[in-house]
């Protein structure tokens, strides 16, 4: 057999394999389209029976508008187009038109008033404890500076650092990785704030909220910046939290000493289709790897996602007990617990309105920070399958003076977990370089040094 014939055979096998994968992917997601449209009908009846009226969903733009108009006119412009722009073959064929003609508000179910969570959400004490307090404020873990020789020598007010976690995470990401590994000097001279974002962890998860960037920023202001009177602070953020951090920095330009972004998502595109472009990039409809398949299901299918949350998040205590029995451990890793500490409503809206919808504001944020010469440092793992390295390169192109540090052999989570000490030393170095450069700093030009040899975790 000649080499050319052998090459032609490999090419045919490759094309056949790609065709089979493409066909299988199309059939699977076609079935999911049908399943999600069917679940839309089911949930309308269940919501009407249990709560007195069907909950609005984003199966068409008109019903989606019910949420925005109920929350106020400003939020409508911040609701991501990806929420109601997701295509569904069976929905477009008119599968839901007959159901929409039925008046479900007069169902025989009991009418629930002033409820803060759906019947399909968890109602355990830890999940609804926030509803018993008066004002809605985020859960914030504060680590005050420890008295010691270092603080006496420096003789100045401590530097403030605000930590913002990513999607399906909480403040535990920082309190379990960075906080325990701080040096004695950092413990004495920095005041740390790790927040649970609105809708996650132990923070409030209100049902009458669209979880827009404006909502998240407002809660950080009311829970950290205003009550603690922060005139100067550093920002550290991971993944989705980077979008919130950049929005916060753009609003408090004169107060931000430095911005550290870890695996920041940023896909430049025209403002008209930025949200849908981000959705297709971050949650591409793929069967493999499993993480991306799960991300696609939860992002593209509103009612399938609600089913997953009903089975997992609502019954998180049961799953935690099972995992403890299987692993024979009395405690579970914080990342497993964080995965379930949200509602479907908070996760769906944050995913679309912050990650996808936030993309149409990113160019303005980055342009403002470029003009202000904001100190930006980026860490990104070279094996990140969730947020590709091109995102950091895109930010570098927008802000040439930003520093990009590529971490070898690190994926989206291992860029932090597994190298906690090395990351903490790097963060301390960033804070020390820009100490005191907050509200009254000289906003001159700063030259960043490209780091190509990250320190090991030792």
Protein Blocks (a to p, Z undefined) as FASTA:
>chain_A
ZZklmmmmmmmmmmmmmmmmmmmmmmmmmmmmmmmmmmmmmmmmmmmmmnopacddfkbf
klmmmmmmmnojklmmmpcfklmmpccfklmnopmmmmmmpcfklpcbdcdehiabdfkb
ccbfklmmmmmpmbdcdddddddddddfklmmnopacddddddddehiafklmmmmmmmm
pcfklmmmcccdddddehiajbccdfkbghiaklmmmmmmmmmmmmnopabdcdddehjl
mmmmmmmmmmmmmlmmbdcdehiacddddfklmmmmmmmmmmcccfbdfklmmmmmmmmm
mklmmmmmmmmmmmmmmmmmmmmmmnopabdcfklmmmmnccfklmmmmmmmmmmmmmmm
mmmmmmmmmmnopacdddddfkbfklgfklmmmmmmmmmmbccdddehiafklmmgoplm
mmmmmmmmmmmmmgoiamkmccddddddddfbdcddZZ
